[in-house]
Amino acid sequence: MSVHSYGPDVAPGDDASRSADPHNAALYKKLTRRIVPFLFLAFVVAYIDRVNVSFAKLQMLSDLSLSETVYGAGAGIFFVGYFFFEVPSNLILNRVGARRWIARIMVTWAVVSSLTMFVSGPTSFYVMRFLLGVAEAGFFPGVLLYLSNWFPSARRSQIIALFMTAIPVSGAIGGPLSGWLMAHFGGSYGVAGWRWLFLVEGIGSLAVGIAAFFVLHDRIDSVRWLNADEKARLAADLARDAVTRTETSARGAFASGRVWLLGLLYFCIAMGNYGLAFWVPTIIKASGVASVGNIGWLSAVPSLISAVAMVLIARHADRHDERRVHVAVCCAIGAVGLLASVLFASNVAVSIVALIVAAIGINSIAPVFWGIPTALLGGAGAAAGIAVINCTGNLAGFVSPFVVGRLADLSGGKLLPGMLAIGAALLTGAVIVLCMPLKRASQVSTGASGSNGSSIPQRT
């Protein structure tokens, strides 16, 4: 695959001067206000539906006589369906447009999520989690592709970070909401609280999915909230940015060793992400908190604090035009925090502080990481490459809960062996990213450091 390079008509300093232009600053503030909040909301409800099983677990396992291993496998099998349908979904989105396809994705997963209330044993649990993964496949990489068509790379890490704060915010909202639904609706009309959880939260996703069809726009010229001058400046910025991407086919993305290396790195990152997402309620419960309502509120604390941290860290990475060290340091912080949360599980306060550290590190990795491939790939290769990286990485969503659950069963319910495995994966990710080549192709071709906001390695 060709390397990231500037076109002959684009000087590396141009992006910085354009970013300082007050007219351009106002344009991108308007874009951010118009585009990011809705996508943020969509990701919040998506992520709540993906991980609300971690709260349902507190009642569902005993109701259905499921083991920790069955729970871990069921939580993770979501990502098997996700893996097989991710690339086809993103390629379809690239053809039909984000407005229709993202709306389709959201409506489908909302229906499947609600129907999860009817699971009655291991087999039905596995089937519904697999179908949920199939339904959601393509959402996250589709949104990344969508954002890359509205924001140039110099601004993209910050925008991705704002979008991805949905992950910790979904924890901050979803934890208390899930605990409240289970506590207050449990037994109503003879239906268990965990079943109400799936039904009500699925209905919320359905409403947002229907709204997506009317809110999103596929083309700059189709929006009414930009005037002609703003559309022209945005189109010029995106055209200037496009020459720094490699236009490849979908087949070229599959053949790229760099794409698969980035997929491996994202696998290590996602091991930490899902280790945190699927086990926070269990870690808090192990510290002595019995009430599901209190567990919900306590789980919101690390999420809220990390939401602020991840935006600040992404902004710092953009300002210093550096990705590798930021990713590596955050991996190490996440690993230390997760291990400390179970080593000091007998102390509620210390365990919560450790979870805050873990959440800051783990949740801050992905926004910085995704600044690399979204600046590297263009054309159909962007749709395929981003999807390949995301679905390969998200196989960790199957491996992570299964490994932790299995090791917990083998060790008599202890979480430490599983968290050691998660910590090892995060530290492996830190090593991988630090071993990536330092220089960007723009530095090779121009002899200068560009300001396009992405640290893309040169060809190795």
N, C-alpha and C positions, 0 to 999 in steps of 0.2 A: 504493500500500500504506500502511496506517496505520502510525503511528510507535510506537515502544516507549514505554510509559507505565505508571505505577503505577495500580492500581485505587484506588477511593475508600477502601477499608478497609486499605490498606497504606501505612504511612508509610516514607519512605526510610530512616530510622534503624533500623527493625525488624530488617533483615537483619544488621546489625552486632552488635546486642545478642544476637540468637539465635546468631550464630557464636561469641560469647564464652561462651555457656552450656556448662558442662562436660559436661552430659548430651548436648547436641547434638554436641559435639566427639567424645565417645566413640562416638556413633551413626555419625558419618561416618568415623571411623577403622575401625569394624567394616565398614561398606559398602566402603571402599577395600580392606581386606584380602580381602574376599570376592569382589569383582567385578573389580578392576583386574588382579591378577596373571594370571588366565586370559586376559583380553582382550589383555594385554601379550604373553603367550606366543603367542597366535594371530596377532598382528600381526608378531611376530618371524619366524615361519615363513612368513607370507604375503610379507613383504618380502624374505626370503632367496630365495624362489622367484621373485619378480619381478625381482630384480637379479643372481641368480647367473649370468646370462648374461654379466655383465661379467668373471667369472673364466673361464667356459667359453671366452670369446673368445680367451684367451691361447693356446689350443690349437686351438679349433674353426676359426678362420679359415684356418689353414694346412692342416688336415686336409681341409676342404671347399673350399678355394680361394675363399674369400669376401673381398670387398673391405671396406674400412672403411665405405664408403657402404652396402653391403648389411647390414653389422652394425648400423649406426646406424638404418637403416630397420626392420630386424627387431626391434631392441630397442624401438623406438618404436611399432611397429604394435600392440603390446599395448594401447596407450591408445586406439586406434581402436575396438577391440571394447569396451573399457571405457567409452568415451564413449557409444556407442549403447545399451548395456544398463544403464547406471548408474541412470537415473531409473526405468525399469520395475522394476528389481530392488529399489530402495528402497521403492517404492510397495507391492510385494508383501510386503516385510518388515513394513511398517506394518500390513498386513492380517493376515498369518499369524503374526506374532510373531518375535522375534529368535532364539529358541532353535532352531526348525526351519530358519529360512532361513539363518542364519549357518553352521549345521552343513552345510546343503546346499552353500553357496558353497565352504566349505573342502574338502569331500570332492571336489567337481568339479574345483577348481583343482589339488588334489593329483594326481589322475589325469592331467590334462592336462600338468602339470609333469613327471611321470615319463615320459610318452610322448614328451616333447621329446628324449629320448635317441636316438630313431630318426630325427631329421632327417638329410637326405642332401644338401641343396643349398638355394639361396635360396628356392625355392617352398615346400618343406616347412617351412623355418625361419619364413617369414612366416606360414604357416597356423597353426603351433603357437603362435606368439606372439600372434596374433589371438585364437585360442581361449582362451588363458590369460587374456587381458583380458576376454573374455566371461564366463568362469567366475568371475573375481574381482570383477566389477562388483557394486557395492552393499555390499561388505564394510566399507570405511572409513566412508562416510557412514552406513551402518547402525549401526555401533558408536557413532558420534557421537550419532545419534538415541537409541540405547539408553541411553547415559550421561546424556543430557538428561532421561530419564525416571526416573533414580535420584538425580541430584545437582542441586541448585538452582544458578542461574547464579553466585552468589557464590563457589562452590567449583569452578566448572567448568574454568577455565583450568588450574588446578593438576592436576586429574584428567586432563584431556586431555593435559597435558604428561607426566604419569606414563605414560599409555597410549602416547604418541608417542615416548617414549624408546626404544620398540621399534625405531625407525628406526636410530639410531646403534648401539644394542646389537646389532641384527641385522647391522650392519657389523662390529662387534667380534667377534661369534660366527661370522657367515657367512664373513668373510674367511679367518681361520685354518682353519675347517672345510672351506671350498671348496678352499683350497690343499692341505690335507692329503689330502682325498679324491682330488684329481687326481694328487698326487704318489705316493700309496701304492697306489691302486687302478688306476692307469693301466696298461693292458696285461693286467690280470687277465682270464682267459678270453677273451683276444683283443679286449677291449673298451677303447676309449680312456678316459682319465681324465675328460674332460669329459662323456662319456655316463654314467659312474658318478655324477658329480656330480648330474645331473638326477634319476636314479633314486632315490638314497639320500635326498636332501633332499625329494623328493616324498613318499616313504613317511612321513617325519616329519610332514609336513603332514596326511597322511591320518589318522594317529593322533590328532592334536589336533582335527581336524574331527569325528571320531566322538565324542570326549569332549565337544565343545561341546553336543551334544544332551542330555547328562545334567547338565552343569554350569550352563548359563545358565537364568535364570528370567525370564519375561515380565512377571509381576505381583508387586507387593509382597506381596499376601496369599498368594502361593504358596510363599514361602520359610519355612523352619523355623528359620533362625538369627536371626530377629528376633522379639522378644516383642511382645505386643499394644500396649504403650505405645510401643515404638520404631516400630512400623508406623504408629501414629496420628500420631506427631510427624513422621515422614518424609512421610506423606500430606499433612499440614497444610503443611509447608514447600514441597512441590511444588505444592500448590494455590495458595499465596501467590505462588510464583514464576510460575505459569501466567498470572496476570493481567498480567504484564509482557510477555508474548509477544503477537504479532499472530496470531490464528487466521485462517488463509487457506486457500483451496482450492489444489489443485495448479495449476489454471489461473492463479490469482492470483500464485503464485510465478513462473510463466513470464512473466507480464506485468510483473513488477517490475523497473524500471530499476536499483534498488539491488542486487538479486540478481545481475544481469548485470555490474554494476560490480565487485562482490565476486568474481565469477568471473574477470574480467579481472585483478584484483589477484592472485588465487590462481594464475593462469596465470604471471605474472611470478615469483611465489615458487617455483612448481614447476619453472620453467626452471632455477633455481639448484639445487633439490633433486636433479633428475635429472642435471644437469651434474656434480654431485658424485658421485652414486651410480654412474653408468655409466662414469666415467672415472678414478676414484681408482686402480685397479690399473694403468691405462695410464700415468698421471702418475708413479706410483712406479717403474714399470719404466723410464720415460724418464730417471729420475734415476740409473740405473745398477744397479738391483737386478735380478738375472737370475732367481733362484730363485722359483718360484711360491709355495713355502712361506713364504719370507721376505716376499714381497709381501703375502701373507695376514696375517701377524703385524703388519707395519708399518701396514697399512690399518686395523687395529683401534685404533691409538692415537688418531687424531682422533675416531673414533666414541665411544670410552669417555669421553674428556674432554668432548665436546659433550653426552653424555647427562646429565652432572651440570649443565652450564651451562644447558641448556634448562629444567630443572626450576627452577633458581634464578631465571632470567629470568622465567618464567611466574609464579612466586610473587611476584616484585617487581611485575609488572604487575597482579596481583590486589590486592596490598597498596595500591598507589597508584591503583587504579581507572583505569588508562590503557592504551590499546592502540596508538594510532596511532604515537607516537614510538618505542615499543618495536619495532614492526614495521619502521619506516623505518631505524632505526639498525642493526638486525640485517641488513637487506638490504644496507646499505652495507658492513658488516663482511664479509659473505659474498662480495661482489663483489671487494673488495680482496684477501681471502685466496686466492680462486681464481686471480686474475691473477698474484699473487705466486708461487703454486705452480708455474706454468709458466714465468714469467720467470726463476726461479732453479732450474730443473729440473736443472741440472748438479750441484747441491749437495744431497745426500740430506737432510742435517739441516735446511737452510733450507726445502727443499720440504715436508718433513713438518711443520715449524712453521707454514708458510703454510696447509697443509691443515687443521691444527688450528684456526687462526683462521677459515678458510672454513667448517668444520663447525660451530663454535660459532655463527657468524652464521646460516648457512642452516638448520640443524636447530632453531634456537630460534624461528624466525618462525612456523611453522604453529600451535603450541599457543596462542600469543597471538592469532593471527588468528582461529582457530576459536571463541574466546570471543565474537566478535561475532555471527556468524549464528546460533549455537545459542541465544543469548539473544534474538534478534530474532524468530525464526519459531516458530509453533506450529501444531498441527493437521496436516492433510494437507499444508499449505504447508511445514511443516518438513521432511517427508520429501522432497518435491519440490525445495524450495529448496536444501537442503543438498546433495542429489544434483546439481542443476544447477551449483552453485558448484564442487563437487568434480570433476565430469566435465569442465566447461569448463576449469578450471585444469589438470587432468591431461592435456589435449591437449598440454600442454608436454612430457609424457613421450614423445610422438612427435616433436615439433618439436626438442626439445633434443638428443637423441642423433643425429638425422638431420642437423641443422645442423652439429654438431661433427664428425661423421664425414665429411660432404661437404666441409667446409672443410679438414679434415685431408688428404683425398685431393687437393684442388685445390692445397694448399700444400706438397705433398711430405711429408706425415706430420706437419706441425707442429700442435700443439694450441692455440697462442696465438690464432689467428683465432677459433676456436670459443669459447674462454674469454672473449674480448672480447665476443662476442655474448651469452654468458650473463651477464657482468657488466653489460652494457647493460640487459638485461631486469630484473635485480635492482634497478638504480638507477631504472628506470622504475616499478617497483613501489613504491619508496620515495616517489617523487613523487606517485603516485596516492593512497597512503594519507595523505600529509600534506595533500593537497588536499581530503580528505573533511571534511565539516562537523565542528566540534569538539564542539558541545553535544549532549547526549542529550535525548530528548523528555521524560524525567523532570525535567530541569532547566527545560525550557520550561513544563511543566504544573504543577510544584510550586515552581519558583524555588529549588530546593535540589539539591545534588549527591547522588544516591543512592549506596548502598553495595551494589549488587547484583552487583558484580564484572564489569560489562560496559560498555564504552564504545560505546554505540550512537549513531550520528549521528542528528541530527534530520532531519526531512523537508527536502529541498532544493527 
